[in-house]
Amino acid sequence: MTVEQCQMTMIPAWIDGLLTPVEKLEAHQKGIRHKAVSVFVMDGTSVLTQRRALSKYHTPGLWANTCCTHPHWDEDPEVCAVRRLKDELGIEGLIPTYRDQIEYRADVGGGLIEHEVVDLFVAQTDKNTLGLNLNPDEVAETRWVDIYDLAMQVTREPNQFTPWLKIYLADHLDLVITT
């Protein structure tokens, strides 16, 4: 998403304790607490990760979990998760399972702050039959990786990964792993 598209996108954010539509870019510039959705598509302990498109206005080219986004105003988080799996990766037919709500605040570079209240979802699949159709405006590439190996990679090469993925793996791995 370009800066211009971001300026036109309204997301749910808290202003003076009240949920209010706010321009996405403004929320990130001011570090305003806002709603978000994050999805991990899993096959056992393998997770589908994405490298963000180089045209993204923050954290371009960094590796993240399968899908991260902001719901539209009054959009149900699960509907948002399904929509963005399709929009970003061309994934259809998966039903994400709600795991929990997580709040974090992270510097994402360029003077921008993500202060998110995230509805976290996990979707199980068979990676050998999952069809992908990447949106090049959103995703540069994808790869499947064992989540425990990913956690070690993040520790060894933190500059290759988004701040939120580091937080999820360090503090919330138990929510992602479903046994």
N, C-alpha and C positions, 0 to 999 in steps of 0.2 A: 504494500500500500504506500503510495507516495504521500508526501507532506500535504499536497493539495487535497487528496482524497480523505486523508485523516482529518483535515480541518472541517470537512463536511459531514463527518460521521459522528453521530450523537450516541453516547454510551451512558448507562446508568451509573451515577456517581453520587456520593454523599456531600452535600453542601449544608453546613450548619445542622448536621444530623438528619437532613431530609434527602431522600433519594430524588435526584434531579437529573434531567438530560443535560449532558455536558459534552462539548466537542472533545473528541478523543485526544487530539494533540494538546489541547489546553490541560486536560487531566494529567497528561504525562509531563508537561512543562511545569506545572504547579505541584506535582506529586499528590494530586487529589485521590483519595480513597475511592475505588470504583470496582464494579463487578467484572469478573472474568470467568472463562471456562478453559479447562485444560483436559486433554484426552491422551491416554496412553493406550495404544493398540498393541496387544500382547499375543504371543504364541508361546505358551509356557512361560519361561523366563526371558524369552527374546522379545525385545521391544522395537517397534518401528520408530526410528528417529528421522528427523528432517533437518537439513541444513537450509537456513532461511535464505531467501533470494537476496542477491546483492543490492537490489533496488529498494529493500525495506528501509524505512526511515529510522529505525533503531535496530541494533544488534544484527546488521546484515552479515550473511555468511557464517553465522554461528550455528552450532548444532543445538537442537531443542528436542523435546519430546514430540510425539506424533503431531499434535495439533494444539495450539494455544490461540485464544481469541477473546473478544469482548462481545457479549450479547447485545442485540439491538434493544432499544427501550421497550419494556414489557414483553421481551422474548423469554420463553421458558429455557432454562439452562440446557436441558437435554435436547430440545429442538435446536438450539444453537450448536451444540456439539455435533449433532448429525449433519446440520447444514454445512459447518466448516470442514468436516471430514470430506464431504463431497466437493466443496468449493476449492479447497487447498490441494487435496490429494486424489480426487476422483473416487473416493471410497464410498460405496453404497451398500446398504443391507446390514450394516452392523448396528447392534443396539448397545450403546454404552451403558454401563452400570455406574450409578452414583456411588462414590466412595466416602467423600467428606468435603467439608469446606475448610479452606486454608487461607490465612491472611499473611501477606508478606509485603515488605517494602524493599526495593532494590534500585540502585543506580544502574541505568541501562546505557549510559554514555551520552555524550552530546548535551549535557545539562538536563536530561530526561530521567524521570523517576516513575517506576511502576509501583503503585501502592494498591495492591489488588486483594480483593476478597474472591477467591477462586473456588468454583464448584469443580471438583476433581472427578473425572470419569475414567473407567477402564473398560475396554472392549476386547473380548477374546476372539481370535480368528485362527485360521490355518494360513500361515504365510505363503504356502505353496499355491494356494488358490485365490489369494486376495488380489483383486485387480486394482492397479494404480493408474491414474491419469493426472500427472502433476501439473499444477497451474504455475507456469514459470514466473509469474508476478509474485508468487508467495513462496515457492519452494525451489531451491536450486538442485537438490538431490535428496535421496533417502537411503537409509541402510538399516538392516536388522542387526541388532547386537544384543548379546546377553546382558541383562540389566546389571548384573554384578560386575561384569567386565566394563560396562559403561561407567559405573561408579568409580572404578579404579582409573579409567581414562580421564575422567573429570578431575580427579585428584592430581594426576600427573601433568595434564595439559589444560588447566582451568580456562585459559584464554580462548579455547576453541568452542566453549559452551556458553549458553545463555545463563544469566544469573538465576532465573527461575528454575531451570533444570538442576543447577547446583543445589538449590534449596530443597527441591523435591527429593533428590537422591540422598542428601545429607540428613534431612529431618523427617521425611514422610515416605520412605521406601516401603514401609509396612502397609501403606494404603494402596500401593501400586501392585505389589505381589499378591496374587490371589491363588490360594492353594485349595 
